[in-house]
Amino acid sequence: MSVIYRQGKRKVFNMVHKQNDYSLMDTFSNAERSKKNVKDEGKQIILKLYGDTSSKYLNEYRFFAYKGEVL
């Protein structure tokens, strides 16, 4: 498993347990989900890992991060 930049491998699991939001993982364990659902949920999890609560899209977050407007 690859590591997301500056994020540990276990951070996503710790985030899920801390927030008691196991629905975040349902998409990845459900074989009936479409590729689009998996892709969209994956993006949302990545945004949460970086602590972003306002962006809907990774590109939007990247833009603000580049400008130094995010933590």
C-alpha positions as CSV (number, residue, x, y, z in Angstrom):
1,M,0.0,0.0,0.0
2,S,1.3,3.4,-0.9
3,V,1.4,6.2,1.5
4,I,-0.4,9.5,0.8
5,Y,2.0,12.5,1.0
6,R,2.7,13.3,4.7
7,Q,0.0,10.9,5.9
8,G,0.7,7.7,7.7
9,K,-0.8,4.4,6.5
10,R,-2.9,4.1,9.6
11,K,-4.2,7.6,9.7
12,V,-7.3,6.9,7.7
13,F,-8.3,4.0,10.0
14,N,-7.6,6.2,13.1
15,M,-9.8,9.0,11.6
16,V,-12.7,6.6,10.9
17,H,-12.5,5.1,14.5
18,K,-12.1,8.5,16.1
19,Q,-15.2,10.0,14.3
20,N,-17.1,6.7,14.5
21,D,-17.9,7.1,10.8
22,Y,-17.7,3.6,9.5
23,S,-19.8,4.6,6.5
24,L,-16.6,6.0,5.0
25,M,-15.3,2.5,4.6
26,D,-18.6,0.9,3.3
27,T,-17.9,2.0,-0.2
28,F,-14.7,0.2,-0.4
29,S,-16.0,-3.1,1.0
30,N,-19.2,-3.2,-1.1
31,A,-18.6,-5.1,-4.4
32,E,-21.8,-3.6,-5.8
33,R,-20.5,0.0,-5.8
34,S,-19.6,1.6,-9.1
35,K,-16.1,2.8,-9.9
36,K,-17.5,6.4,-9.8
37,N,-18.8,5.9,-6.2
38,V,-15.4,4.5,-5.1
39,K,-13.6,7.4,-6.8
40,D,-15.8,10.0,-5.3
41,E,-15.6,8.6,-1.8
42,G,-11.9,8.2,-2.1
43,K,-11.5,11.9,-2.9
44,Q,-13.6,12.8,0.1
45,I,-11.5,10.7,2.4
46,I,-8.3,12.2,1.1
47,L,-9.7,15.7,1.7
48,K,-10.6,14.7,5.3
49,L,-7.2,13.3,5.9
50,Y,-5.7,16.7,5.1
51,G,-8.2,18.4,7.4
52,D,-10.1,20.2,4.6
53,T,-13.8,20.8,5.3
54,S,-14.6,23.4,2.7
55,S,-13.4,22.0,-0.6
56,K,-15.5,19.7,-2.8
57,Y,-12.8,18.8,-5.2
58,L,-9.1,17.8,-4.8
59,N,-8.1,20.4,-7.5
60,E,-9.8,23.1,-5.5
61,Y,-7.9,22.0,-2.3
62,R,-4.6,21.8,-4.3
63,F,-5.1,25.4,-5.5
64,F,-5.7,26.8,-2.1
65,A,-2.8,24.7,-0.6
66,Y,-0.5,26.0,-3.3
67,K,-1.5,29.6,-2.5
68,G,-0.9,28.8,1.2
69,E,-4.5,29.4,2.2
70,V,-5.0,26.1,4.0
71,L,-3.4,24.6,7.1
